[in-house]
Amino acid sequence: MPIRALIVDDDLSTCEMIQAILLSADMEATFLTRSADASEILQKQRFDAIFLDVKMPPPDGMELARQVRLGGYNRSTPVIMITGVEDPAVLHRAFKAGANFVLFKPIHKQRLLNLIRVAHGAIDREKRRFQRVPVRRNVRLQCGNESVEGETIDVCLSGALVQASRALPVGSAVQIRLDAWPGREPIVADGRVARIVGDNRIGIYLDRISTAESLRLQEFLLPLILATPDPAALPVQS
């Protein structure tokens, strides 16, 4: 499955140049020249890498990076900040806002490809975080005083699609208890209802999970991920 990137820069020539370089390396690349359009797209679509120009009409790259890191599908996606200013203060602000890497203008093809290679490990980890595995396990969703029983349809490291006994409103805060293994304590995490799919199918996005529970979730999922023959065929639905 190719790496999918989003480029946000108000300079069309820069967008087209980065896009052409990424396409030449068998990646997928979409660009926006209006940063105001990026906020909504970044909340609704997942990308494997995000390129943000530092200096744009509001919201600028710094603000978009902060929005990305607040949560949602791209909260851990590698962010590459684009700037023509080699100023330590700008670099400090970029990294503080959530950037992983900085790409300086003018754009050089080999420098960009080298940066992508360096970022590849982070990109792979993020792709795996969202890789869904079809697996049936009992779950209990606790929403305030209401308890809803269900069964997972698929699970990933950031959430689950659950066939529930009844639907819960989108946006509801829930605690999910996943019976991953017979005879062992369930995996527990806090999340929210991201969407309703079909008949009482609830997409749960994990907002908060402790380190210990995250490690247990990885213990459960990683062998299943590695055994999945065609991850590209698995849809992202929560």
C-alpha positions in Angstrom: 0.0 0.0 0.0 1.7 3.3 -1.1 2.5 6.1 1.3 -0.2 8.7 1.2 0.9 12.3 1.8 -0.9 15.7 2.1 0.9 18.9 1.1 -0.4 22.3 2.4 1.4 25.3 0.9 0.0 28.5 -0.5 2.7 28.5 -3.2 1.4 26.3 -6.1 4.8 25.7 -7.6 6.1 24.3 -4.3 3.1 22.0 -4.0 3.5 20.7 -7.5 7.3 20.1 -7.0 6.8 18.1 -3.8 4.0 16.2 -5.3 6.0 15.3 -8.4 9.0 14.1 -6.3 6.7 11.9 -4.1 4.9 10.5 -7.2 8.3 9.6 -8.7 9.0 7.5 -5.6 5.6 5.6 -6.0 3.9 7.6 -3.3 0.4 9.2 -3.4 0.3 12.9 -2.9 -2.5 15.4 -2.6 -2.0 19.2 -2.2 -4.0 22.2 -1.0 -3.0 25.8 -1.5 -5.7 27.1 0.9 -4.7 26.3 4.5 -8.3 27.1 5.6 -9.4 23.9 3.8 -6.8 21.7 5.5 -8.2 21.8 9.1 -11.4 19.9 8.1 -9.7 17.4 5.8 -7.1 16.6 8.4 -9.9 15.7 10.8 -11.7 13.5 8.3 -8.9 11.8 6.4 -5.8 9.9 7.5 -2.5 10.5 5.8 0.9 8.8 6.2 2.9 12.0 6.0 1.8 15.7 6.2 3.8 18.6 4.7 2.9 22.0 6.1 4.3 25.4 5.0 5.3 27.6 8.0 4.1 30.9 6.5 0.6 30.9 5.2 -2.6 32.9 5.7 -4.3 31.7 8.9 -4.2 29.0 9.9 -0.4 28.8 9.2 1.7 25.6 9.4 2.3 26.0 13.1 -1.4 26.2 13.9 -2.2 23.3 11.6 0.5 21.2 13.3 -1.0 22.0 16.7 -4.4 21.1 15.5 -3.1 17.7 14.2 -1.5 16.9 17.5 -4.6 17.6 19.5 -6.2 14.4 18.3 -8.0 12.6 15.5 -6.8 10.3 12.8 -3.5 12.2 12.3 -2.4 12.9 15.8 0.7 10.7 15.4 1.3 11.1 11.7 4.8 12.4 10.8 4.6 16.2 10.1 7.2 17.8 7.8 7.3 21.6 8.2 8.4 23.5 5.1 10.3 26.8 5.4 12.6 29.0 3.6 14.1 30.5 6.8 16.9 28.7 8.5 16.3 30.4 11.8 16.8 28.5 15.1 13.8 30.3 16.6 11.5 29.1 13.7 12.8 25.5 14.1 12.1 25.6 17.8 8.6 26.8 17.2 8.0 24.2 14.5 9.1 21.3 16.7 7.2 22.7 19.7 4.1 22.8 17.5 4.5 19.1 16.7 6.7 18.9 13.6 8.9 15.8 13.3 11.1 17.1 10.5 11.8 20.4 8.7 12.3 20.7 4.9 14.0 23.8 3.7 13.3 25.7 0.5 14.4 25.6 -2.2 13.2 22.0 -2.4 15.9 19.5 -3.5 14.7 16.1 -4.7 17.4 14.0 -3.1 17.1 15.9 0.2 13.3 15.3 0.3 13.7 11.6 -0.6 16.4 11.2 2.1 14.0 12.8 4.6 11.2 10.4 3.6 13.6 7.5 4.1 14.5 8.7 7.6 10.7 9.2 8.3 9.8 5.8 6.9 10.0 4.0 10.3 7.6 6.5 11.8 5.3 6.3 8.8 5.3 2.5 9.0 4.4 2.6 12.7 1.6 5.0 12.0 0.2 2.9 9.1 0.3 -0.2 11.4 -1.5 1.8 14.2 -4.5 2.2 11.9 -4.3 -1.3 10.3 -7.6 -3.0 11.0 -7.8 -6.7 11.8 -11.1 -8.6 11.4 -11.5 -10.3 14.8 -14.6 -11.3 16.9 -14.3 -10.5 20.6 -16.9 -9.6 23.2 -16.8 -6.0 24.4 -18.7 -3.9 26.9 -19.1 -0.1 26.3 -19.8 2.0 29.4 -21.4 5.4 28.6 -22.1 7.2 31.8 -24.6 5.0 33.6 -25.5 3.1 30.5 -23.8 -0.3 29.6 -24.0 -1.7 26.1 -22.9 -5.2 25.2 -21.4 -6.0 21.8 -18.9 -7.8 19.6 -16.0 -6.4 17.7 -16.0 -6.6 13.9 -12.5 -5.4 13.5 -9.9 -3.9 15.8 -6.7 -1.7 15.4 -4.3 -0.1 17.8 -6.4 3.1 17.7 -9.9 1.8 17.9 -12.5 -0.8 17.0 -15.7 -1.3 15.0 -18.3 -2.8 17.3 -21.6 -4.6 16.5 -23.5 -3.3 19.5 -26.8 -4.3 21.0 -27.9 -0.6 20.5 -26.4 2.5 19.1 -24.9 5.4 21.1 -24.8 9.0 19.9 -21.8 10.1 17.8 -19.4 12.0 20.1 -20.3 10.0 23.2 -17.5 9.4 25.7 -17.2 5.6 26.4 -15.1 3.2 28.3 -14.4 0.1 26.2 -13.6 -3.3 27.8 -12.3 -5.8 25.3 -12.2 -9.5 26.2 -9.1 -10.2 24.1 -8.2 -13.5 25.7 -10.4 -16.1 27.5 -9.7 -16.2 31.3 -7.8 -12.9 31.4 -8.7 -9.4 32.4 -10.2 -7.3 29.6 -8.2 -4.6 27.9 -9.7 -1.3 29.1 -9.4 2.1 27.4 -11.4 5.4 27.1 -12.6 6.5 23.8 -15.5 8.2 21.9 -18.1 7.2 19.4 -16.6 8.4 16.0 -19.4 7.2 13.8 -22.3 4.8 13.4 -22.0 2.4 10.4 -25.1 0.5 9.3 -27.3 -1.2 11.9 -25.8 -0.4 15.4 -22.2 -0.7 14.2 -20.3 1.7 16.3 -16.9 3.0 15.4 -14.9 3.7 18.5 -11.8 5.9 18.5 -9.4 5.4 21.5 -8.7 8.8 23.1 -6.9 7.6 26.2 -5.2 4.3 27.1 -2.6 3.7 29.7 0.9 2.5 28.8 0.2 -0.9 30.4 -3.1 -1.4 28.5 -1.6 -0.2 25.3 1.1 -2.8 25.6 -1.5 -5.5 26.2 -3.4 -4.3 23.1 -0.2 -4.6 21.0 0.4 -8.0 22.5 -3.1 -9.0 21.3 -3.0 -7.3 17.9 0.5 -7.5 16.5 0.5 -11.3 15.8 -2.9 -10.8 14.0 -1.6 -7.9 12.0 1.5 -9.8 10.9 -0.7 -12.7 9.9 -3.2 -10.6 7.8 -2.5 -11.3 4.1 -3.9 -8.2 2.6 -4.0 -5.1 4.9 -4.8 -2.8 2.0 -8.2 -4.5 1.7 -9.2 -3.6 5.2 -11.2 -0.4 5.4 -10.7 2.3 8.0 -14.1 2.9 9.5 -13.9 4.1 13.1 
